[in-house]
Every structure is written in structure tokens, then in C-alpha cells.
Amino acid sequence: MPSTTALFTGLSGLATNARRLDVIGNNIANVNSTAFKSNRIHFAPTFSRTLSMGTSPTGLTGGTNPRQVGQGIMISATQRDFQNGAISATGIATDVAIEGDGFFVVQQAGEQFYTRAGSFQLNENNDLVTVSGARVMGYGVDDNYGVVEGQLEGINVPLGVLTVAEATRNMSFSGNFNAAGTPATTGSVHESRAFYLNDPTLDSANLLVDTSIDLTDPANVLYIDDGSGGSSVALEGGSNAMITISGIEKGGQDIGEYTFAFSSTEVAGADAFGTTLQDFMDFMKDVMGLDGSTVSDQSLGGGISFADGVITIRGNEGTAQDLNIDTADMIVNSDSATGINAPFVMTKTASADGESVRTSFVVYDSLGTPITVDLTFVLQEALEGEGTTWEFVAESSDNADVSRLVGLGVVKFDDSGQFISTTNESFSIDRDNGAVSPLTVRMEFADEGGPVSALTGTVSQLAATYQDGSPLGTLASFSIGEDGRISGAFTNGLLRDIGQIALAKFSNAGGLEDAGDNLFRVGANSGEAIIANPLEFGTGRLIGGALEMSNVDLSQEFISMILASTGYSAASRVITTTDELMDRLLALGR
């Protein structure tokens, strides 16, 4: 006799296979969705009607099995396949693919979601967001561009906005000092005409002997020979004279322009001020970078002295330190109508000698300001069986102090021409522009890439081969590394970390709840998210400039579609057959 139960059994087959087609259709529809994870559906029989529970064996019977009739099929579960999809390179900097089990952490409308789709972009605020506008979460950096882990925050990539500069801290040099050169014995020598105090007749009894007299006192006037048998007022007391130095050459290079004021108080526009000729002489020593101090028994012999009314300027030893001073290089401007504007009539009586080499280079302070530095080495000794000794002087006209001398030291080489030691490995430059002061730069003379040597050659050569530090630069581009670090490239050549993308890991990713738009949220059976860096805790690595493709297997989906269609047709056949039997039963009663 036909049973209505068969009708409902067939109906359950229709419903479940229809749902299977729904899942298959969704998979096929998302075959090109970024990082889509395919689903599959699981079936199970519903409860059965028990006709008999069966019996146990006895001595007379062998026992019987239960007699149960199934009453259809139901959906037991849907299962998402979280296997990695293929990686497709895009070349777009904001695209990121995960190779592993991790999830990107994103935030939208105050709620935290998780996604595998790394098709990100920058919004108008330079925030890294998904295509639907959810902010990508990770870690920021501190003032020194170190990643600060802990609290998640939105990733920001300020292209064209973020600027950076870095102070120079280290330099390396390469070259060879000519060990066969002649050790230095003297620097250049310049002498002025004699100065007379309060005596236009230029009586030798009135030669200036005291450089400490107050030249701001109107009672003190200095005279010099005018070169034509007469005399001229050189410096008139109380005239508020300002002396501008410009055009002086050192080793063929102009040392720059400086101004000194004869005044008891600071004068606007003057680099230094003082009341005596000695003050001015000290000023000249500073701006010319003259040094006569002893370093490891070595001295460059530079300095300024005064005797018999004559100022004598002795330059530092070494041909690269040779001074050229013309009379017109020191001009006096004053309120007085008397006197001459070039009273320091200089005569060069000796040139500097000694093997030497000079190089110029640029370093940067913490604000990225370029600073020019001159570094000169002068041969001091060449001892048999002991090698050579060279003294160096570092100078900079950008020093905030009047003195251009910023570093001194002695470098020794052995009898094989190899570097042994130095008494000083750094120079320091004072800054008054708001940058970190002083700027201290360490010098390396024995770098493995090209150490400085002292071997016999035709000339001495020296060049700066490496330096850190940089001028102002703007963030121009970026890339994302496999550890999630976002490396920014600046226009000044610097590379700095500007953030790091974080990943989440779940003990049961299949328990995540699909929130649509390629987003997932924590589910009841997923476990809590473990937030970690890429490459940690099995989260996997990131591949920048690439996207993960869908992991839908079309061949498998087509096979599953055939099976679902077959199951649906068979279930409908059960209903048709049951209907036919009912018709026949009803026909018996006619």
C-alpha cells in the first residue's frame, strides 16, 4: 500500500539537493572573487521509524536486527575550505596576499572584522583601507621610525606628506697618502705694515707694542705708512670701525665672509666684536682656522703674532693649507672720514710646504641642513722602520662658532703603509639653527671597503666613500615586506619603516561567521583571534604587490552539480512513483 511518508522523504531529497545547488552556484559565481573560500554542504539521514528493536540470540534463536525505515535527508553542516588560493602578481603597492593561515584585521563602523582579501587602497587621508572602506589595522612607528607593537591602530601611509631628515653620524674615507712626500716644516707667512700709536710722524719710538689697548677710546689712534713717504690713519679710536674679511683663500678655496666690530657691545651684522687689536687678531685666527696646538707631539704651526708693530699671520703647515691674503681682503668701514679702508697691507714672505691632501664633503644636521667640511692631512714625520705620521685638521665655515676649526688629530701608519691608530676619530660642529648641537661625526679610516693607506705614490689622494645622514626628503613610495613592515622610500634616498600590518590567527577558522563583503567575524566555535605579526604563530607571510585568488575548483563544482542534479531528479521520481501508486489504489474503489 502506498505511503504518504514516501512523499515527504522525496521532498526532503528535493530540498537538500536544491540547497546543494545553492552552495555550488555561490562557489561558481565567486570563482573570480579575491581570496574567496569555497563551501561544501554535508548531508545526513533524518531520524528513522523503528518497526522492531531486534532481539538477542538465545539457545533456540539466533537473534534479529532492528527493523528501521528512514524518513529522509537533512543538511548536517556546511564547511568552508580555507586552503590558500593561487597568488597572482599585480604590481600594485597596496595589494597584499597572505601565504599561510592568517587573516587581515580590519575595522568598520567600530566593529572588528577579519578578511583574506588584500585588495587595499589609500583614501583621501592616506589611510590604508579595503575596497569597501574598512580600515586596515596594524602598528604605527615612533619618532625614530621604530615599530611600536601592542595597541592596534589604523595604518596610514602619508605619501607626499611625510618628511624626514637625518643627521650625519658616520663617515668612511678611502685613499692613499704619499709616504715619499716631504714632511712639513712651515706654513705660509704674511706680514702687515707696522702700526704706530698716536704718531702720524711714524717715529719708531711709537711703534705699537701693546695689542690690548682699548681702540674704542677716542684717545687711541693707529697710524701706518701710506706707502708714499707719508702716513695714514689706520684705525681711529671710537670710530665704531667694522672690518669685513672676504676673499682670503686657503688652499685655493675662499674661506668666506666675516665681519668684526670694534665695540664694547655686540653689533648687529657682526660675527664677533671686541675693543682691542688682540681681539681682532684672535678673530682672524678663528676664521682662518689657524692652529698651533700640540697633538701627540705634532703641531701645524699656525697662529697670529705681533712684534714691533707688525702683525704676522702664520698659516698651517702643508701646501693644501697655504694662505693667500691680499690687502683688499680686509676692508674697514667706520663713521670717521679719516683713515683708509684697507689698513692691513699684507705682504707674503713665505709659502707653506709639506706633503698634504685636502678633500671637501657635505654632512647634514638633524634638520637636514647641508654643512660643508674641509678635511686636510699634513705629513709630519717619516721615520725609518716606524712608518709615517700625519696630522689632520677639519674645518667648516658653517660652524655656529666663529672658529672654522672643528677637529684635530694625528693618524699613524706602519712601515707597510697600513693604518695603525688615530688620536681623534671625530669632529664636532656647533649649530644655532634649532638642530641638535653639536653635530658630532665619527670618521673611519680603516674601512674594509677601501681603507686609507700611506704608500709611495706621485700624489696624495683622499675621498669620502660613505656617509649616513641626509637632507630633507618626502615619502615618495612604499612597499610591504613579508613580515608586514611597510617600508617607505623618501626622495632623499632614505628607507624607513612607517608601519606594520598585523594578522589574526584562529584555532578553528571554520567557525568564523561570514559577514559578507569578504569579511568574517568571530563565531561561537572559532575561538578568539590571536593577533600577531606575519611569520609568527603560523599566520604566514605577506606578499606585496599581489593578491590571493579564489580557491574554487571548477571541475569539482561541475561534478558536484551533476550529482546534485541527479539526486534532485531521483527524489522527484520517488514522489512521482508514490503518486502513481496512490492513483491505482483509488482506482480499486471505483
C-alpha positions as CSV (number, residue, x, y, z in Angstrom):
1,M,0.0,0.0,0.0
2,P,1.4,3.4,-0.9
3,S,2.6,5.6,2.0
4,T,2.5,9.4,2.4
5,T,5.8,9.0,4.2
6,A,7.5,8.4,0.9
7,L,6.2,11.7,-0.4
8,F,7.9,13.6,2.4
9,T,11.0,11.5,2.1
10,G,11.2,12.5,-1.6
11,L,10.5,16.1,-0.6
12,S,13.5,16.2,1.8
13,G,15.7,15.0,-1.1
14,L,14.4,17.8,-3.3
15,A,15.0,20.4,-0.6
16,T,18.5,19.3,0.3
17,N,19.8,18.9,-3.2
18,A,18.3,22.3,-4.0
19,R,20.4,23.7,-1.2
20,R,23.4,21.9,-2.6
21,L,22.9,23.6,-5.9
22,D,22.7,26.9,-4.0
23,V,26.2,26.3,-2.5
24,I,27.6,25.2,-5.8
25,G,26.1,28.2,-7.6
26,N,27.6,30.5,-5.0
27,N,31.0,28.9,-5.4
28,I,30.9,29.2,-9.2
29,A,29.7,32.8,-9.0
30,N,32.7,33.7,-6.8
31,V,35.3,31.9,-8.9
32,N,37.0,35.3,-9.6
33,S,36.4,36.9,-6.2
34,T,39.6,37.9,-4.4
35,A,40.6,35.3,-1.8
36,F,37.2,33.7,-1.8
37,K,37.0,30.4,0.1
38,S,34.7,27.8,-1.4
39,N,32.0,26.0,0.6
40,R,30.6,22.5,0.5
41,I,27.5,21.0,2.0
42,H,27.2,17.9,4.1
43,F,24.1,15.7,4.3
44,A,22.9,13.2,6.9
45,P,19.8,11.0,7.2
46,T,17.0,12.2,9.4
47,F,15.6,10.0,12.2
48,S,14.2,6.6,11.3
49,R,10.8,4.9,12.2
50,T,11.6,1.8,14.2
51,L,9.4,-1.2,13.5
52,S,11.3,-3.5,15.8
53,M,14.2,-3.1,18.1
54,G,15.5,-6.5,17.4
55,T,16.1,-9.5,19.7
56,S,19.2,-11.0,21.4
57,P,20.3,-14.5,20.5
58,T,19.0,-17.4,22.6
59,G,19.6,-21.0,22.8
60,L,16.8,-21.6,20.3
61,T,17.1,-18.5,18.0
62,G,20.0,-16.5,16.5
63,G,18.5,-13.1,17.3
64,T,17.2,-10.4,15.0
65,N,18.4,-7.0,13.9
66,P,16.4,-3.8,14.4
67,R,13.9,-3.0,11.7
68,Q,14.0,0.7,10.9
69,V,12.8,2.7,7.9
70,G,14.5,6.1,7.2
71,Q,12.4,9.1,6.7
72,G,14.5,11.3,4.5
73,I,17.6,13.5,4.4
74,M,18.7,16.7,6.1
75,I,21.6,19.2,5.9
76,S,24.1,18.4,8.7
77,A,26.7,21.1,8.0
78,T,28.3,23.5,5.6
79,Q,32.1,23.5,5.5
80,R,34.3,26.3,4.2
81,D,37.6,25.4,2.6
82,F,40.3,27.7,3.9
83,Q,43.1,26.3,1.8
84,N,45.2,29.0,0.1
85,G,44.3,30.2,-3.3
86,A,46.8,30.8,-6.0
87,I,48.9,34.0,-5.8
88,S,48.6,36.5,-8.6
89,A,51.1,39.3,-9.0
90,T,49.5,42.7,-9.7
91,G,52.4,45.2,-9.2
92,I,50.1,47.5,-7.2
93,A,51.8,48.6,-3.9
94,T,48.6,48.5,-1.9
95,D,47.8,44.9,-2.9
96,V,48.8,42.2,-0.4
97,A,48.4,38.4,-0.4
98,I,48.7,36.1,2.6
99,E,50.6,32.8,2.2
100,G,49.5,31.0,5.3
101,D,46.6,30.8,7.7
102,G,46.4,34.3,8.9
103,F,43.7,37.0,8.4
104,F,44.0,40.7,7.9
105,V,42.4,42.7,10.8
106,V,40.1,45.5,9.6
107,Q,37.7,47.8,11.4
108,Q,34.5,49.2,10.1
109,A,31.8,51.2,12.0
110,G,33.6,50.4,15.2
111,E,33.4,46.6,14.7
112,Q,36.5,44.4,14.1
113,F,36.4,42.1,11.2
114,Y,38.8,39.7,9.5
115,T,39.5,39.1,5.9
116,R,41.8,37.3,3.5
117,A,41.2,39.8,0.7
118,G,44.2,42.1,0.4
119,S,43.0,44.4,-2.3
120,F,43.6,47.6,-0.4
121,Q,43.8,51.2,-1.4
122,L,44.6,54.6,0.1
123,N,41.7,57.0,1.0
124,E,41.9,60.8,1.0
125,N,43.5,60.8,4.4
126,N,46.2,58.3,3.2
127,D,44.7,55.6,5.4
128,L,45.1,52.0,4.1
129,V,41.5,50.7,3.6
130,T,39.7,47.8,1.9
131,V,37.7,48.5,-1.3
132,S,34.6,48.8,0.9
133,G,36.2,51.3,3.2
134,A,37.2,49.2,6.3
135,R,40.5,50.5,7.8
136,V,43.4,48.0,7.8
137,M,44.8,47.6,11.3
138,G,48.4,47.2,12.4
139,Y,51.1,49.1,14.3
140,G,52.5,52.6,13.9
141,V,56.0,53.8,14.4
142,D,57.7,56.1,17.0
143,D,59.7,59.3,16.3
144,N,62.7,57.2,15.3
145,Y,60.7,55.0,12.9
146,G,60.7,52.0,15.2
147,V,57.6,49.9,15.0
148,V,55.5,50.2,18.3
149,E,53.7,46.9,18.8
150,G,50.9,46.5,21.2
151,Q,47.8,48.6,20.5
152,L,46.3,48.1,17.1
153,E,45.7,51.3,15.1
154,G,44.8,52.1,11.5
155,I,47.6,52.0,9.0
156,N,48.5,55.4,7.5
157,V,50.8,55.9,4.5
158,P,51.3,59.7,4.1
159,L,52.6,59.8,0.6
160,G,53.8,63.2,-0.4
161,V,53.3,64.5,3.1
162,L,55.7,62.7,5.5
163,T,59.1,64.3,5.5
164,V,62.3,63.1,7.1
165,A,65.9,64.2,7.5
166,E,68.8,62.5,9.3
167,A,71.9,63.9,10.9
168,T,75.3,62.5,9.7
169,R,76.9,60.3,12.3
170,N,79.5,58.3,10.5
171,M,81.8,58.7,7.5
172,S,84.3,56.5,5.8
173,F,87.3,57.5,3.8
174,S,89.5,55.9,1.2
175,G,92.7,56.9,-0.5
176,N,96.5,56.9,-0.3
177,F,98.9,59.4,1.3
178,N,102.1,59.7,-0.5
179,A,104.7,58.4,2.0
180,A,107.5,59.6,-0.1
181,G,106.4,63.2,0.2
182,T,108.4,65.9,2.2
183,P,107.4,66.4,5.8
184,A,106.0,69.9,6.5
185,T,108.3,72.5,8.2
186,T,106.4,75.8,7.8
187,G,103.1,77.3,6.8
188,S,102.6,80.4,4.7
189,V,103.7,83.7,6.3
190,H,102.1,87.1,5.8
191,E,103.2,90.4,7.4
192,S,101.4,93.7,7.8
193,R,102.9,97.1,7.7
194,A,103.9,98.5,11.1
195,F,101.3,100.2,13.3
196,Y,102.1,103.3,15.3
197,L,100.1,104.6,18.2
198,N,99.1,108.2,18.2
199,D,102.0,109.3,16.0
200,P,101.5,110.5,12.4
201,T,105.2,111.0,12.0
202,L,105.8,107.3,12.3
203,D,108.6,107.6,14.9
204,S,110.0,104.2,15.6
205,A,109.8,105.1,19.3
206,N,106.0,105.0,19.0
207,L,105.6,101.6,17.3
208,L,102.6,99.8,18.8
209,V,103.8,97.3,21.3
210,D,100.6,96.6,23.3
211,T,97.8,95.0,21.4
212,S,95.5,95.1,24.4
213,I,94.9,98.9,24.3
214,D,91.2,99.9,24.0
215,L,90.7,101.0,20.4
216,T,87.2,102.2,21.2
217,D,88.8,105.0,23.2
218,P,88.9,108.2,21.1
219,A,92.3,108.9,22.5
220,N,93.8,105.9,20.8
221,V,94.5,106.2,17.0
222,L,96.7,103.8,15.0
223,Y,98.7,105.0,12.0
224,I,100.5,103.1,9.2
225,D,102.9,104.0,6.4
226,D,100.8,105.0,3.4
227,G,103.5,103.6,1.0
228,S,104.4,107.0,-0.4
229,G,106.5,108.5,2.3
230,G,103.6,109.7,4.4
231,S,101.2,108.2,6.9
232,S,97.5,107.4,7.2
233,V,95.1,106.7,9.9
234,A,94.6,103.0,10.1
235,L,92.1,102.7,13.0
236,E,90.7,105.7,14.7
237,G,89.6,105.2,18.3
238,G,85.9,105.5,19.0
239,S,85.0,105.3,15.3
240,N,83.0,102.1,15.6
241,A,85.0,100.5,12.9
242,M,83.7,97.3,11.3
243,I,86.2,95.2,9.5
244,T,84.9,92.8,6.8
245,I,87.1,89.9,5.8
246,S,86.4,88.3,2.4
247,G,88.4,86.8,-0.4
248,I,91.1,85.1,1.7
249,E,92.0,81.8,0.1
250,K,93.2,78.7,1.9
251,G,94.5,76.0,-0.3
252,G,92.9,77.9,-3.2
253,Q,89.4,78.0,-1.7
254,D,87.7,81.1,-0.4
255,I,87.1,80.8,3.4
256,G,84.0,83.0,3.2
257,E,83.0,86.4,4.5
258,Y,83.1,87.5,8.2
259,T,82.7,90.8,10.0
260,F,84.4,92.1,13.1
261,A,83.2,95.2,15.0
262,F,85.4,97.3,17.4
263,S,82.8,97.8,20.1
264,S,82.3,97.0,23.7
265,T,78.9,95.6,22.9
266,E,77.5,93.3,20.3
267,V,76.9,94.9,17.0
268,A,74.2,93.8,14.6
269,G,75.6,92.2,11.5
270,A,78.9,91.4,13.1
271,D,80.2,87.8,13.6
272,A,82.3,88.9,16.6
273,F,83.2,92.1,18.4
274,G,85.9,93.4,20.7
275,T,87.8,96.5,21.8
276,T,91.4,95.7,21.1
277,L,93.7,94.8,18.2
278,Q,94.3,91.5,20.1
279,D,90.6,90.7,19.9
280,F,90.7,91.2,16.1
281,M,93.8,89.1,15.8
282,D,92.1,86.3,17.8
283,F,89.1,86.7,15.5
284,M,91.3,86.3,12.4
285,K,92.9,83.2,13.9
286,D,89.5,81.6,14.3
287,V,88.0,82.5,10.9
288,M,91.2,81.3,9.1
289,G,91.3,78.0,11.1
290,L,94.9,78.6,12.3
291,D,96.1,76.1,14.8
292,G,99.5,75.8,16.6
293,S,98.4,73.5,19.4
294,T,100.4,70.3,20.1
295,V,98.7,67.0,19.4
296,S,100.8,63.9,20.2
297,D,103.9,65.9,19.8
298,Q,102.8,67.3,16.4
299,S,101.8,70.8,15.5
300,L,100.6,72.5,12.4
301,G,102.4,75.7,13.5
302,G,99.6,78.1,12.6
303,G,98.8,81.3,14.5
304,I,99.0,85.1,14.6
305,S,101.7,87.0,16.4
306,F,102.6,90.7,17.0
307,A,106.0,92.2,17.3
308,D,107.5,95.7,16.5
309,G,104.1,96.9,15.4
310,V,103.8,94.2,12.8
311,I,101.0,91.6,12.6
312,T,102.4,88.2,11.4
313,I,100.0,85.6,10.2
314,R,101.4,82.1,10.0
315,G,99.2,79.6,8.2
316,N,99.0,75.9,9.0
317,E,101.7,73.7,7.6
318,G,101.1,71.7,4.4
319,T,100.7,73.0,0.8
320,A,97.0,72.3,0.9
321,Q,96.7,74.9,3.8
322,D,98.7,77.6,2.0
323,L,97.1,81.1,2.6
324,N,96.7,83.9,0.1
325,I,95.8,87.2,1.8
326,D,95.6,90.4,-0.2
327,T,95.3,93.9,1.2
328,A,91.8,94.3,-0.2
329,D,90.7,91.2,1.7
330,M,90.3,93.2,4.9
331,I,88.2,96.3,4.5
332,V,87.4,98.8,7.2
333,N,84.1,100.7,7.4
334,S,83.7,103.4,10.0
335,D,81.9,106.6,10.9
336,S,85.2,108.5,10.5
337,A,86.0,110.4,7.4
338,T,89.7,110.0,8.0
339,G,91.8,106.8,7.6
340,I,91.9,104.3,4.8
341,N,89.6,101.4,4.2
342,A,92.4,98.8,3.7
343,P,94.9,99.4,6.5
344,F,96.1,95.8,6.7
345,V,98.6,95.9,3.9
346,M,99.8,92.3,3.8
347,T,103.0,91.0,2.3
348,K,103.5,87.3,1.8
349,T,107.1,86.3,2.8
350,A,106.8,82.5,2.7
351,S,104.6,79.8,1.3
352,A,103.5,76.6,3.1
353,D,105.4,73.4,2.4
354,G,105.0,69.8,3.2
355,E,103.1,66.9,1.6
356,S,99.4,67.3,2.2
357,V,96.0,66.4,0.8
358,R,92.6,68.0,1.2
359,T,89.1,66.9,0.5
360,S,85.7,68.6,0.9
361,F,82.4,66.9,1.6
362,V,78.9,67.6,2.9
363,V,77.3,66.4,6.1
364,Y,73.8,67.0,7.4
365,D,72.5,68.2,10.8
366,S,69.3,66.8,12.4
367,L,67.2,69.2,10.4
368,G,68.7,68.1,7.1
369,T,70.8,71.3,6.6
370,P,73.8,70.7,4.4
371,I,77.2,71.6,6.0
372,T,80.4,71.8,4.1
373,V,83.5,70.4,5.8
374,D,87.1,70.6,4.6
375,L,89.5,67.8,5.9
376,T,93.2,68.2,5.4
377,F,96.0,65.8,6.2
378,V,99.6,67.0,6.5
379,L,102.7,64.8,6.6
380,Q,104.6,65.5,9.9
381,E,107.1,62.7,10.2
382,A,108.6,59.8,8.2
383,L,110.8,57.7,10.5
384,E,112.8,54.7,9.3
385,G,111.2,51.5,10.2
386,E,108.3,53.3,12.0
387,G,106.1,54.5,9.2
388,T,104.6,57.9,8.8
389,T,102.7,60.3,11.0
390,W,100.1,62.7,9.6
391,E,98.1,65.5,11.4
392,F,94.7,66.3,10.2
393,V,92.5,69.4,10.6
394,A,88.8,69.5,10.0
395,E,87.3,72.9,9.2
396,S,83.8,74.3,8.4
397,S,82.6,77.8,7.6
398,D,79.1,76.6,8.7
399,N,80.2,76.2,12.3
400,A,78.0,78.4,14.5
401,D,81.1,79.4,16.4
402,V,83.3,82.0,14.7
403,S,86.1,79.4,14.6
404,R,86.1,77.3,11.5
405,L,88.3,74.7,13.1
406,V,86.1,71.7,14.2
407,G,88.5,68.8,14.6
408,L,92.2,68.0,15.1
409,G,94.0,64.7,15.3
410,V,97.1,62.6,14.4
411,V,97.0,59.5,12.3
412,K,99.8,56.9,12.2
413,F,100.7,54.4,9.6
414,D,103.1,51.5,10.0
415,D,106.2,50.8,7.8
416,S,103.9,48.8,5.4
417,G,101.7,51.8,4.9
418,Q,98.8,50.3,6.9
419,F,96.6,52.4,9.3
420,I,97.6,51.9,12.9
421,S,95.7,54.5,15.0
422,T,94.4,58.0,15.4
423,T,94.2,60.3,18.4
424,N,90.8,61.5,17.4
425,E,88.1,59.8,15.3
426,S,85.5,62.6,15.2
427,F,84.8,66.3,14.6
428,S,82.0,68.4,16.1
429,I,80.2,71.3,14.6
430,D,78.1,73.7,16.7
431,R,74.6,74.5,15.3
432,D,72.4,77.5,16.1
433,N,69.5,76.8,13.7
434,G,67.5,74.7,16.1
435,A,69.2,71.4,15.2
436,V,70.8,69.1,17.7
437,S,74.1,70.7,18.7
438,P,76.9,69.9,18.4
439,L,76.7,67.7,15.4
440,T,79.4,65.0,16.0
441,V,80.6,62.9,13.1
442,R,82.8,59.8,13.5
443,M,85.4,59.2,10.9
444,E,86.6,55.7,9.8
445,F,90.0,55.4,8.1
446,A,90.3,51.6,8.1
447,D,87.1,50.6,6.5
448,E,87.3,47.2,4.8
449,G,85.8,48.5,1.7
450,G,88.8,50.8,1.0
451,P,91.0,51.8,3.9
452,V,93.3,54.8,3.8
453,S,96.9,53.8,3.3
454,A,100.3,55.6,3.3
455,L,102.3,54.2,0.4
456,T,104.7,55.8,-2.0
457,G,102.9,57.5,-4.8
458,T,103.0,60.5,-7.1
459,V,100.4,62.5,-5.2
460,S,98.3,62.0,-2.1
461,Q,94.6,61.3,-2.7
462,L,91.7,61.2,-0.3
463,A,87.9,60.9,-0.8
464,A,84.8,60.3,1.4
465,T,83.4,57.0,0.3
466,Y,80.4,56.6,2.7
467,Q,78.3,58.7,4.9
468,D,75.0,58.4,6.6
469,G,72.6,61.3,7.1
470,S,70.5,63.0,4.5
471,P,68.8,66.3,3.6
472,L,65.0,66.8,3.8
473,G,63.1,64.1,1.9
474,T,59.4,63.4,1.2
475,L,57.8,60.0,1.2
476,A,57.5,59.1,-2.4
477,S,56.7,55.3,-2.5
478,F,56.4,52.3,-0.3
479,S,56.4,48.5,-0.3
480,I,55.1,45.8,2.1
481,G,57.5,43.1,3.2
482,E,56.8,39.5,4.1
483,D,56.9,40.4,7.8
484,G,54.2,43.1,7.2
485,R,56.5,46.0,7.6
486,I,55.7,48.9,5.4
487,S,59.0,50.4,4.1
488,G,58.8,54.0,2.9
489,A,61.1,55.3,0.3
490,F,61.9,59.0,0.6
491,T,63.1,61.4,-2.1
492,N,66.4,61.8,-0.3
493,G,67.2,58.1,-0.7
494,L,66.3,57.1,2.9
495,L,64.3,54.0,3.6
496,R,62.2,54.0,6.8
497,D,59.6,51.7,8.4
498,I,56.3,53.7,8.5
499,G,54.1,50.9,9.9
500,Q,53.4,47.2,10.1
501,I,50.3,45.2,9.1
502,A,49.1,42.8,11.8
503,L,47.5,39.4,11.2
504,A,45.0,37.3,13.2
505,K,45.0,33.5,13.7
506,F,42.1,31.3,14.9
507,S,42.2,27.9,16.3
508,N,39.2,27.0,14.2
509,A,38.9,29.2,11.2
510,G,35.9,27.2,10.0
511,G,34.0,28.5,13.0
512,L,34.1,32.1,11.7
513,E,30.9,33.8,10.8
514,D,30.6,35.1,7.2
515,A,29.6,38.8,7.4
516,G,29.6,39.3,3.6
517,D,31.8,41.5,1.5
518,N,34.7,39.1,2.1
519,L,34.6,39.8,5.8
520,F,34.4,37.4,8.7
521,R,33.6,38.0,12.4
522,V,34.4,35.8,15.4
523,G,32.0,32.9,15.7
524,A,30.8,30.8,18.7
525,N,33.2,28.0,17.7
526,S,36.1,29.9,16.1
527,G,38.0,30.8,19.2
528,E,39.3,34.2,19.9
529,A,41.6,36.0,17.5
530,I,45.3,35.7,18.2
531,I,46.9,38.9,17.0
532,A,50.5,38.5,15.8
533,N,53.0,39.7,13.3
534,P,53.3,38.0,9.9
535,L,55.6,35.0,10.1
536,E,54.6,34.4,13.7
537,F,52.3,31.7,15.2
538,G,51.6,30.2,11.8
539,T,50.0,33.4,10.4
540,G,52.1,33.1,7.3
541,R,54.0,35.6,5.2
542,L,52.8,38.5,3.2
543,I,53.5,39.1,-0.5
544,G,53.3,42.7,-1.5
545,G,52.0,43.7,-4.9
546,A,50.0,40.5,-5.2
547,L,46.5,39.1,-4.5
548,E,45.2,35.7,-3.4
549,M,42.8,34.3,-5.9
550,S,39.7,32.3,-5.3
551,N,40.3,28.6,-4.3
552,V,37.1,27.4,-6.1
553,D,37.8,24.2,-8.2
554,L,35.5,24.5,-11.2
555,S,36.0,20.9,-12.2
556,Q,34.9,19.7,-8.8
557,E,32.0,22.1,-8.8
558,F,30.7,20.8,-12.1
559,I,30.9,17.2,-10.8
560,S,29.0,18.2,-7.7
561,M,26.4,20.0,-9.8
562,I,25.8,16.8,-11.8
563,L,25.5,14.8,-8.6
564,A,23.1,17.4,-7.2
565,S,21.0,17.3,-10.3
566,T,20.9,13.5,-10.3
567,G,19.9,13.5,-6.6
568,Y,17.1,16.0,-7.3
569,S,15.8,14.1,-10.2
570,A,15.8,10.8,-8.3
571,A,14.0,12.4,-5.3
572,S,11.3,13.8,-7.7
573,R,10.9,10.3,-9.2
574,V,10.1,8.9,-5.7
575,I,7.3,11.5,-5.4
576,T,6.0,10.7,-8.9
577,T,6.0,6.9,-8.2
578,T,4.2,7.3,-4.9
579,D,1.6,9.5,-6.7
580,E,1.0,6.8,-9.3
581,L,0.6,4.1,-6.6
582,M,-2.0,6.3,-4.9
583,D,-3.9,6.7,-8.1
584,R,-4.0,3.0,-8.6
585,L,-5.2,2.4,-5.1
586,L,-8.0,4.9,-5.5
587,A,-9.0,3.2,-8.8
588,L,-9.7,-0.1,-7.0
589,G,-12.6,1.6,-5.2
590,R,-14.4,2.7,-8.4
